[in-house]
């Protein structure tokens, strides 16, 4: 059957088309329809917003309280894994969650994602030692990685590509509120109650999200396959290779330049193994062994998708580049406490998300993503150039304005990259496309800490001889020590002129970090010229739409 048209008397002008999607699973049919909002649609949007709050709070609440938690559980050098295992688990599982959402449907996969996040939060809150905390963070990271992609996938199911930005803006607005409240909530929890509530605060939010998902996220999926048939569709080999390669690379980036030198066999060997693993993963996905690849090779078959995946990596790296090294500047050069530095970096957070909202609204109105990318990276490059002017004499107005410019540029790009890569593939590939894009974003965030850290430590070692006090100079010698000792309390404990010398070395080392960031942002700007502008779809073709539409129109979806 090629096409059936029906019209609902209760919804004049709403036309639904059913067409065979010609995929490898011939019993699936695709629904193409004009976008229509319903009560169920808005209930799902509210559900996604509540789910997004989990990720928003996590990004800022835990960061504020982490130094106190690290000291309380006596983590020592293992403190780095509290953050890194969270990123690692989140990055590694994103392609898998994209595939599971296609096989088992959005509803149950979303339930599992929120369950993992909530369970991990409970484990972290009840942690009695560092190992338990790190294990909880790994479980929590699995959920966070899923949240990062499932919201994009579900919105893509419900809203045509051209109009998608209008509704992502709603989720982003709620995310902004959660992000803005995070530092304050984290500070209040540590000040007035146990640090465990930094994690336990996610339990009622996660519980509410799971209830809303169960009742409201009623969307279609293939119900005819048996559980065993669905299990056979999972790309176990591809996922195993990808997770192994990601773990190997993150291990190198965690200890490179800190515990071991970058030339150490303990760093070089796992890094090489990781990159070989990524190459092996791409090869495996193109072979007959991957019957349903978790990352289909066709996603990299056109120039624009490759460019956008590359730009996504660079933009994510730059985002974390700024978030991790601006606090170093505030503490070592301006003499701010860790708590005050957390407040001083807020312009980078609070300006980026409104910038992202403005960009997605412009994308929905004009349907042009390439100009938005050009403008965003141009502004971001200018802002990073202004960062090179940071010095001990920089005024409050200057560091706020410079941050605002950079954040606005980065935000302009942040949520317009996914729609631009989705535009080049059919709706049946939206989950895989979103998962691959999210993996590149997460992978970029890992390198966004490692690259500037290597630049910073190398430059500091070169300039360390400018510290004339032998004892002070010895304290800052060695790989990674400069970053670990970037604390105002330590630096300001020295008397003049040693203190000014240490501050000067930090200032000039950070200047090199910002200079190299200009190269990364400038490269992103140039890559935008290789993008091909295509028309964003105004119609919606999906196998995963809202179930009530079929009931309303009296259409049975399935094998015919």
C-alpha positions in Angstrom: 0.0 0.0 0.0 1.6 3.3 -1.1 -0.6 5.9 0.5 -3.8 6.3 2.5 -5.4 9.7 3.3 -8.0 10.2 6.0 -9.5 13.4 7.4 -10.9 13.8 10.9 -14.2 15.5 11.2 -13.2 17.0 14.5 -10.0 18.5 13.1 -10.8 20.0 9.7 -7.7 20.5 7.6 -5.6 18.0 9.5 -4.4 15.4 7.0 -2.5 12.3 7.9 -0.5 10.2 5.4 0.8 6.7 5.9 3.7 5.7 3.7 6.0 2.7 3.7 9.4 4.0 4.8 11.2 1.3 2.7 13.6 0.6 5.6 15.0 -2.8 6.3 12.1 -3.4 8.6 9.3 -3.5 6.1 6.6 -3.8 8.6 7.1 -0.3 9.9 5.1 2.5 8.4 5.8 6.2 8.6 3.3 8.8 9.6 3.6 12.2 7.8 1.4 15.0 9.1 1.0 18.6 9.6 2.3 19.6 13.0 -0.6 19.8 15.5 -0.3 20.6 19.1 -2.5 18.8 21.6 -2.8 18.5 25.3 -0.7 15.3 25.2 2.0 17.2 23.3 2.2 19.9 26.0 2.2 17.3 28.7 5.2 15.7 27.0 7.0 19.0 26.7 6.4 19.6 30.4 7.8 16.1 31.1 10.9 16.9 29.1 11.4 20.2 30.9 11.3 18.5 34.3 13.7 15.8 33.0 16.0 18.6 31.8 16.1 20.1 35.3 18.0 17.0 36.5 20.9 17.7 34.0 20.8 21.5 34.7 21.1 21.1 38.5 23.8 18.5 38.1 26.0 20.8 36.0 26.2 23.5 38.7 25.1 22.1 42.1 27.8 19.4 42.3 30.5 21.6 40.9 30.0 24.1 43.7 30.2 21.5 46.5 32.8 19.2 45.0 35.9 20.6 46.9 34.1 20.1 50.2 33.0 16.6 49.3 36.5 15.6 48.1 37.9 16.7 51.5 35.2 15.0 53.5 35.7 11.6 51.8 39.5 12.0 51.7 39.7 11.3 47.9 43.2 12.5 47.5 44.5 12.2 43.9 41.4 10.2 42.9 39.2 13.4 43.1 39.6 13.8 39.4 37.6 10.6 38.7 34.5 12.1 40.4 34.2 14.4 37.4 35.9 12.3 34.7 33.9 9.0 35.3 30.7 11.1 35.0 31.8 12.4 31.5 33.2 9.0 30.5 30.0 7.1 31.3 27.8 9.7 29.7 29.8 9.9 26.4 30.2 6.1 26.0 26.5 5.2 26.3 25.0 7.9 24.1 25.1 6.0 20.8 23.7 2.9 22.6 20.7 4.9 24.0 20.0 6.2 20.6 19.8 2.7 19.2 17.7 1.4 22.2 15.2 4.2 21.7 14.7 3.0 18.1 14.3 -0.6 19.1 12.3 -0.4 22.4 10.6 2.9 21.9 11.2 6.3 23.6 9.0 5.8 26.7 10.7 2.9 28.4 14.2 4.0 27.4 13.5 7.4 28.9 12.3 5.7 32.1 15.5 3.7 32.3 17.6 6.8 31.7 16.0 8.8 34.5 16.1 5.7 36.8 19.9 5.4 36.2 20.4 9.1 37.0 18.2 8.9 40.1 19.8 5.6 41.3 23.3 7.1 40.8 22.3 10.2 42.8 21.1 8.0 45.7 24.4 6.0 45.7 26.4 9.3 45.7 24.4 10.7 48.5 24.9 7.6 50.6 28.6 7.3 49.8 30.8 6.3 52.7 34.0 6.4 50.8 35.6 7.6 47.6 35.1 4.4 45.7 31.4 4.4 46.4 31.1 8.0 45.3 32.9 7.3 42.1 30.8 4.3 41.4 27.6 6.3 42.0 28.9 9.0 39.6 29.4 6.4 36.9 25.8 5.3 37.2 24.7 8.9 37.4 26.7 9.7 34.3 25.0 6.9 32.3 21.7 8.6 33.1 23.0 12.1 32.3 24.4 10.9 29.0 20.9 9.6 28.1 19.1 12.7 29.2 21.4 14.8 27.0 20.2 13.0 23.9 16.7 11.7 24.6 15.2 15.1 25.0 16.5 16.1 21.5 15.2 12.8 20.1 11.7 13.1 21.5 11.4 16.8 20.4 12.5 15.7 16.9 9.8 13.0 16.9 7.1 15.5 17.7 8.0 18.7 15.9 8.9 19.3 12.3 12.6 20.3 11.8 11.7 23.9 10.7 9.7 24.6 13.9 11.8 22.5 16.3 13.7 25.5 17.6 10.6 27.2 19.0 10.0 24.2 21.3 13.6 23.5 22.2 13.6 27.1 23.5 11.0 26.1 26.1 13.2 23.3 27.4 16.3 25.6 27.3 14.4 28.2 29.3 13.7 25.8 32.1 17.3 24.6 31.8 18.5 28.2 32.3 16.5 28.5 35.5 18.0 25.3 36.8 21.5 26.3 35.9 21.2 29.7 37.4 19.8 28.3 40.7 22.4 25.5 40.9 25.4 27.4 42.5 23.1 29.0 45.0 21.4 25.7 45.9 24.8 24.0 46.2 26.1 26.7 48.4 23.1 26.7 50.7 23.1 22.9 51.0 26.8 22.8 52.1 26.3 25.8 54.4 23.1 24.6 56.2 22.8 20.9 55.9 24.8 17.8 54.8 26.6 17.7 51.5 24.6 14.5 50.7 21.6 16.6 49.8 23.6 17.9 46.8 22.8 14.4 45.3 19.6 13.6 47.2 17.9 16.7 45.8 17.7 14.8 42.5 15.6 12.0 44.1 12.2 13.9 44.2 12.9 15.5 40.8 13.8 12.2 39.3 10.8 10.5 40.9 8.5 13.2 39.5 10.0 12.9 36.1 9.5 9.1 36.0 5.8 9.4 37.0 5.3 12.0 34.3 7.1 9.9 31.7 5.0 6.9 32.5 1.7 8.7 32.2 2.4 11.2 29.5 5.1 9.9 27.2 2.7 7.7 25.1 4.4 7.5 21.7 4.4 4.9 19.0 7.0 2.2 18.4 7.2 -1.2 16.8 5.2 -3.6 19.1 5.1 -6.6 16.8 8.7 -7.8 17.3 9.4 -10.2 20.2 11.8 -9.2 22.9 14.4 -11.7 21.6 14.1 -10.2 18.1 14.7 -6.7 19.5 17.8 -7.9 21.5 19.3 -9.3 18.3 19.1 -5.8 16.7 21.4 -4.3 19.3 24.9 -3.7 17.9 26.8 -5.3 20.9 30.1 -5.5 19.0 30.1 -1.8 18.0 29.1 -0.6 21.4 31.7 -2.7 23.1 34.5 -1.4 20.9 33.3 2.2 21.3 33.1 2.0 25.1 36.6 0.4 25.3 38.2 3.0 23.0 36.5 5.9 24.9 37.7 4.5 28.3 41.2 4.1 27.0 41.4 7.7 25.7 39.9 9.2 28.9 42.4 7.3 31.0 45.3 9.0 29.1 43.7 12.4 29.3 43.1 12.1 33.0 46.7 11.3 34.0 48.5 12.9 31.1 50.5 16.0 32.3 49.6 15.3 36.0 50.4 11.9 37.4 52.5 11.0 34.3 54.2 13.1 31.7 52.6 13.2 28.2 55.5 11.2 26.8 55.1 8.5 29.4 54.3 5.0 28.2 51.4 5.0 30.7 49.8 7.9 28.7 50.9 7.2 25.1 50.0 3.5 25.1 46.3 3.8 26.1 45.9 6.9 23.9 47.2 5.0 20.8 45.0 2.0 21.7 42.0 4.3 22.1 42.5 5.9 18.7 43.0 2.5 17.0 39.9 1.4 18.8 37.9 4.3 17.3 39.2 3.4 13.8 38.3 -0.2 14.4 34.8 0.9 15.5 34.2 2.8 12.2 35.5 -0.2 10.3 33.3 -2.6 12.2 30.2 -0.5 11.6 30.7 -0.8 7.8 31.0 -4.6 7.9 28.4 -7.3 7.6 28.9 -8.1 11.3 27.1 -4.9 12.3 23.6 -5.8 10.9 22.1 -2.6 12.5 25.1 -0.3 13.2 24.8 1.9 16.3 26.4 4.6 14.3 25.5 4.0 10.6 28.4 4.9 8.3 25.9 6.8 6.1 25.9 9.6 8.7 29.4 10.5 7.5 28.7 10.1 3.8 28.3 13.8 3.0 30.5 16.8 3.5 28.2 18.9 5.6 27.5 16.2 8.2 31.3 15.6 8.6 31.9 19.3 9.0 29.1 19.7 11.6 30.3 16.8 13.6 33.8 18.3 13.6 32.5 21.8 14.5 30.4 20.2 17.3 33.6 18.6 18.7 35.5 22.0 18.6 32.6 24.0 20.0 32.2 21.6 23.0 35.9 21.6 23.6 35.9 25.5 23.7 33.0 25.5 26.0 34.8 23.4 28.7 38.0 25.2 27.8 36.5 28.4 29.2 34.5 26.8 32.1 37.6 25.1 33.5 40.3 27.9 33.0 38.4 31.1 33.8 38.2 30.0 37.5 42.0 29.6 37.4 42.3 33.2 36.3 40.0 34.5 38.9 41.7 32.6 41.7 45.3 33.0 40.8 45.4 36.4 39.1 42.6 38.3 40.7 42.9 36.5 44.1 39.3 35.3 44.4 38.2 32.5 46.6 36.9 29.3 45.0 33.3 30.3 45.9 33.7 33.8 44.5 35.2 32.4 41.3 32.1 30.2 40.9 30.0 33.4 41.0 32.4 35.3 38.7 32.0 32.7 35.9 28.2 32.9 35.9 28.2 35.4 32.9 29.6 32.5 30.8 26.6 30.3 31.8 23.8 32.8 32.0 24.5 34.5 28.7 25.2 31.3 26.7 21.7 29.8 27.2 19.7 32.9 26.3 22.0 33.2 23.3 21.1 29.6 22.4 17.3 30.4 22.8 17.6 33.4 20.5 19.5 31.3 17.9 16.9 28.5 17.8 14.1 31.0 17.5 15.9 32.7 14.6 16.4 29.2 13.0 12.7 28.5 13.3 11.8 31.8 11.7 14.2 31.9 8.8 15.2 28.3 8.4 18.9 29.2 7.8 21.5 27.6 10.0 24.7 28.5 8.2 24.6 32.3 8.9 23.9 31.5 12.5 27.0 29.4 12.7 29.1 32.0 11.0 27.9 34.8 13.3 28.3 32.6 16.4 31.9 31.5 15.8 32.9 35.0 14.6 31.6 36.5 17.9 33.1 33.7 20.0 36.5 34.2 18.3 36.4 37.9 19.1 35.5 37.1 22.7 38.4 34.6 23.1 40.7 37.2 21.6 39.6 39.6 24.3 40.4 37.0 26.9 44.1 37.4 26.0 43.8 40.9 27.6 43.1 39.5 31.0 45.7 40.7 33.6 45.9 41.5 37.3 44.6 45.0 36.3 41.5 43.8 34.5 38.3 45.6 35.8 35.1 43.9 36.8 33.3 45.5 33.9 35.9 44.1 31.4 35.8 40.5 32.6 32.0 40.5 32.6 31.7 42.0 29.1 34.4 39.8 27.7 32.7 36.7 29.1 29.3 37.9 27.8 30.7 38.3 24.2 32.3 34.8 24.2 29.2 33.2 25.7 26.8 34.8 23.3 28.8 33.5 20.4 29.1 30.0 21.8 25.4 30.0 22.7 24.5 31.0 19.2 26.0 27.8 17.9 25.2 25.5 20.7 21.7 24.3 19.7 21.7 25.1 16.0 24.2 22.4 15.1 21.9 19.4 15.7 19.1 20.6 13.4 21.6 21.4 10.7 23.0 17.8 10.7 19.5 16.3 11.0 18.4 18.2 7.9 20.6 16.0 5.8 19.0 12.7 6.8 15.6 11.1 6.9 13.5 11.1 10.0 14.2 7.3 10.5 17.8 8.3 11.1 17.0 11.0 13.7 17.8 9.0 16.8 21.1 7.7 15.4 22.0 11.1 14.1 21.3 12.7 17.5 23.2 10.0 19.3 26.3 10.4 17.1 26.1 14.2 17.4 25.8 14.0 21.2 28.8 11.6 21.4 30.9 14.1 19.4 29.8 16.8 21.8 30.7 14.7 24.9 34.0 13.6 23.3 34.8 17.2 22.7 34.2 18.2 26.3 36.8 15.6 27.4 39.4 17.1 25.1 38.3 20.6 26.1 39.9 20.1 29.5 43.0 18.0 28.4 44.2 20.3 25.6 44.3 23.6 27.5 45.7 21.8 30.6 48.6 20.6 28.5 49.1 24.0 27.0 48.9 25.7 30.5 51.3 23.3 32.3 53.8 23.4 29.5 53.8 27.2 29.4 54.0 27.5 33.1 57.1 25.2 33.1 58.8 27.5 30.6 58.1 30.6 32.7 58.7 29.1 36.1 62.2 30.4 36.2 60.8 33.9 36.6 60.0 33.1 40.2 63.2 34.1 42.0 62.4 32.6 45.4 63.9 29.0 45.2 61.4 27.5 47.6 58.4 29.0 45.9 59.8 28.0 42.5 60.2 24.4 43.7 56.6 24.3 44.8 55.3 24.9 41.3 57.7 22.6 39.5 56.5 19.3 37.9 53.7 18.3 35.5 50.3 19.4 36.5 51.3 21.0 39.8 50.5 24.6 38.6 46.9 23.7 37.9 46.5 21.8 41.1 47.9 24.7 43.1 45.9 27.4 41.4 44.4 28.5 44.7 44.2 32.1 46.0 44.9 31.1 49.6 48.2 29.5 48.6 49.4 32.2 46.3 48.5 35.0 48.6 50.3 33.4 51.4 53.6 34.5 49.8 54.9 38.0 50.5 56.0 40.5 47.8 57.7 40.4 45.4 57.3 36.6 45.2 53.5 36.8 45.1 53.6 39.2 42.2 56.0 36.9 40.3 53.8 33.9 40.8 50.7 35.9 39.7 52.6 37.1 36.6 53.6 33.5 35.6 50.0 32.4 36.0 48.7 35.4 34.0 51.1 34.8 31.1 50.5 31.0 31.1 46.8 31.6 30.9 47.3 34.1 28.1 48.8 31.3 26.0 45.8 29.1 26.8 43.5 31.9 25.3 45.7 32.4 22.3 45.5 28.8 21.3 41.7 28.9 21.9 41.5 31.6 19.2 43.0 29.1 16.7 40.3 26.4 17.6 37.5 28.9 17.3 38.9 30.5 14.1 39.2 27.0 12.6 35.5 26.4 13.4 34.5 29.6 11.7 36.4 28.6 8.5 34.8 25.2 8.5 31.4 26.7 8.4 32.1 27.8 4.8 32.1 24.1 3.9 28.6 23.6 5.1 25.8 23.2 2.6 22.6 25.0 3.3 19.6 22.8 2.8 15.9 23.6 3.4 14.6 22.5 6.7 11.5 20.2 6.5 8.2 21.7 7.5 6.4 18.3 7.5 6.9 15.5 9.9 7.6 11.9 9.0 8.1 9.7 12.0 7.4 6.2 13.4 7.4 7.5 16.9 4.6 10.1 17.0 2.0 10.6 19.8 -0.3 7.5 20.1 -3.5 9.5 20.6 -3.3 10.8 17.0 -3.9 7.3 15.6 -6.8 6.7 18.0 -8.3 10.0 17.2 -8.2 9.4 13.4 -9.1 5.7 13.7 -5.9 4.6 11.9 -4.2 1.4 12.9 -0.4 1.5 12.5 1.4 -1.7 11.9 1.8 -4.4 9.3 -0.7 -4.1 6.5 
